[in-house]
Amino acid sequence: MQKVNYNTISSVILIIVAGIAIWETRGLSEMSYVFPRTIEIILLILSIAYCLKSFIRPTTNSLFEGIDKRKVLVMSLAMIGYVILISLLGFLIASIIFLGSLTWYLQRDNHEKSSKTKIVHVSISAVGVSVFFFVLFRYVFLVPLPSGLLLG
Amino acid sequence: MLEFLPEVLSSLTQPLNMLLLCAGVLVGIIVGALPGLTATMALALLLPFTFTMESDTSLITMGGLYIGGIYGGCISAILINTPGTPSAIATTFDGYPMTKKGQASKALAAAAISSGIGGIIGGLALLFLTPILADWALNFGPPEYFWVAILGLTMIATLSSGSMLKGLIGGCIGLLLGTVGISPVGGESRYTFGFSQLQSGLELIVILIAFFCIPEVISMIENKVKSQKSVKKEKGIVKTLFFYIIKKPFFLIRSSVIGIITGIIPGAGGNVASLLSYDAAVRFSKDKKSFGKGNVDGVVAAETSNNAEVGGSLVPLLSLGIPGAPPAAIILGALMMQGITPGPDLMSQQPGLVYTFLIAFVAANVVMIIFGLMGSGYIGKVLSIQVSYLAPSIVFLTIIGSYAIRNNFLDVALLIGFGLLAYVMKNAGFNPAPIVLGLILGPIAERGLAQSMLLGEASGNVFALFFSRPISVVLIVLCVLSILLPLLSNLFGAKNEDSQEKLGA
């Protein structure tokens, strides 16, 4: 059986997105729907062409070929976690936790430093960077930063 | 222009503006020198610093950052064979071989001088072409704006790297994202899914940071920093190189013109400019074989062109409101944050501000030459910053930038959501540039389409309004050509390859 390649999957997702977007324009007045619907129809046609092309000329490589998937997954989850933490604990504490934990994780391949040295360096940089920019933006530039539900 | 000179001079001679101009160039060079941190990222990351500034100060700082960022890319290209920004790709061809021959200091000095000269020529083009194009654009009505937007999209879809089909799909996705919020003509809410924060649409800067920064940061954790060669200083090299370079006016003008034209065309960025200019330098050289082995002309051609492209990319931004390159898109976002809408009216409404920016742009290039000649060896030291510290700090700064625009937490969530989507799409071959340009051009195109339809209905012939006005016809022809020419060249290219294979067999 032929393996389904990522281009086919992408094209199917795009066809679904275009279909939903067209459906969402129902009930709008002509001046509100004319532009999005025109774009969605073009997107639908291009996506169908993309789908057909993916069958006619299938790619042999996979989507994340040659990429350290584990690192990318950890980085992505860390960013999602960071957003959740900000909403709960506020910007400063969430940033210290995010910067500290992610820097620590990314340093695991570095065998030049001892674990103790790494902890000291990571802690200083996480607290230093977070506090410096927090103070700079909140008190010098007067730019507001997000506060959390549990802590401000 | 001379009538605005007092206003320009009073703004430029303010100590804060001069200081921030220099700081912008310096920070831009440092960020641009770091592999993985592009000039676009430098502008996006440092955007929140400009929120509380006056509009002229903000623009001067951003201009300095853009110029410094593009130049900075050459430092890592020369020292570690890794372009700091994509536009420095052609600099590696001869820059790194020069470093291997022990001529790193010569290569860095040549890059600084030629970048500065290219940048100044690009700046002068910006100074003189912007008013001309803006004057011409004052004749545009809604149908012309619609076709300009479509032309921008077809060009970026076909010129940006990768498949044309994916480029066009990306452009459509961007246009679709641009329709989120209240319809500009109909006044109804679209694709807000119950979030009242989305009524005013997706925030341009958030989407720019999501598509240009987050995928780069994720990719960055894969990079391993290469060891850096030491830079030995050579006495008298700057003077010798300066006279060597300025004695080649035709070479400099050719490289700059390539850069300026590439900059004006949306979608073709500094990387295309430097490659085209390098290719022209090789073609017209009497000593073709020395290129790629450490010929200083290779560095000069690439660097003159990619810095001239900076000025070129700002011409359509200031005159039409359409950015010529991704960093110019961030400057568009910064202008809109300041309540300034770029376009033909900007020249007539705020000429003092525009000329201040244009003159500061030329001055920033002079500052860049000085910094480049004095400190590129020292700036090269920042290349040893570990990615484990850099990547999380960049994410941290993007969060500040996205939240600070309108104090909306949904923007932070959208930044990460769209950022992760952009990373997956980039790996699937969807370049971020057409998507972002689609988002910028969407409202222009929609307003053009809806207003033209209303005008057409009133005059009784919608079709004639779209397809018979002279400027519209020219734009339509350009749209068709921009799609057909790459298709035809692919077709003939494939045929030539087939015939060559057959001959070979």
Chai-1 contact restraints between the chains, C-beta under 6 A:
chainA,res_idxA,chainB,res_idxB,connection_type,confidence,min_distance_angstrom,max_distance_angstrom,comment,restraint_id
A,Y6,B,A428,contact,1.0,0.0,6.0,A-B,restraint_1
A,S10,B,A428,contact,1.0,0.0,6.0,A-B,restraint_2
A,L28,B,E188,contact,1.0,0.0,6.0,A-B,restraint_3
A,S29,B,G186,contact,1.0,0.0,6.0,A-B,restraint_4
A,M31,B,V185,contact,1.0,0.0,6.0,A-B,restraint_5
A,M31,B,G186,contact,1.0,0.0,6.0,A-B,restraint_6
A,M31,B,A450,contact,1.0,0.0,6.0,A-B,restraint_7
A,S32,B,S183,contact,1.0,0.0,6.0,A-B,restraint_8
A,S32,B,G186,contact,1.0,0.0,6.0,A-B,restraint_9
A,S32,B,E188,contact,1.0,0.0,6.0,A-B,restraint_10
A,F35,B,E446,contact,1.0,0.0,6.0,A-B,restraint_11
A,F35,B,L449,contact,1.0,0.0,6.0,A-B,restraint_12
A,P36,B,T179,contact,1.0,0.0,6.0,A-B,restraint_13
A,I39,B,C172,contact,1.0,0.0,6.0,A-B,restraint_14
A,I39,B,L175,contact,1.0,0.0,6.0,A-B,restraint_15
A,I39,B,L176,contact,1.0,0.0,6.0,A-B,restraint_16
A,I42,B,C172,contact,1.0,0.0,6.0,A-B,restraint_17
A,L43,B,C172,contact,1.0,0.0,6.0,A-B,restraint_18
A,L46,B,L168,contact,1.0,0.0,6.0,A-B,restraint_19
A,L46,B,I169,contact,1.0,0.0,6.0,A-B,restraint_20
A,Y50,B,L165,contact,1.0,0.0,6.0,A-B,restraint_21
A,L63,B,N427,contact,1.0,0.0,6.0,A-B,restraint_22
A,K71,B,I221,contact,1.0,0.0,6.0,A-B,restraint_23
A,V72,B,I218,contact,1.0,0.0,6.0,A-B,restraint_24
A,M75,B,I218,contact,1.0,0.0,6.0,A-B,restraint_25
A,M75,B,I221,contact,1.0,0.0,6.0,A-B,restraint_26
A,S76,B,L420,contact,1.0,0.0,6.0,A-B,restraint_27
A,M79,B,V395,contact,1.0,0.0,6.0,A-B,restraint_28
A,M79,B,I416,contact,1.0,0.0,6.0,A-B,restraint_29
A,V83,B,V412,contact,1.0,0.0,6.0,A-B,restraint_30
A,V83,B,A413,contact,1.0,0.0,6.0,A-B,restraint_31
A,V83,B,I416,contact,1.0,0.0,6.0,A-B,restraint_32
A,S95,B,F396,contact,1.0,0.0,6.0,A-B,restraint_33
A,L99,B,P392,contact,1.0,0.0,6.0,A-B,restraint_34
A,L102,B,P392,contact,1.0,0.0,6.0,A-B,restraint_35
A,T103,B,S388,contact,1.0,0.0,6.0,A-B,restraint_36
A,T103,B,Y389,contact,1.0,0.0,6.0,A-B,restraint_37
A,T103,B,P392,contact,1.0,0.0,6.0,A-B,restraint_38
A,L106,B,S388,contact,1.0,0.0,6.0,A-B,restraint_39
A,Q107,B,S388,contact,1.0,0.0,6.0,A-B,restraint_40
A,S125,B,Y389,contact,1.0,0.0,6.0,A-B,restraint_41
A,V129,B,S393,contact,1.0,0.0,6.0,A-B,restraint_42
A,F141,B,T52,contact,1.0,0.0,6.0,A-B,restraint_43
A,V143,B,F51,contact,1.0,0.0,6.0,A-B,restraint_44
A,V143,B,A404,contact,1.0,0.0,6.0,A-B,restraint_45
A,P144,B,N407,contact,1.0,0.0,6.0,A-B,restraint_46
A,P146,B,Y403,contact,1.0,0.0,6.0,A-B,restraint_47
A,P146,B,F409,contact,1.0,0.0,6.0,A-B,restraint_48
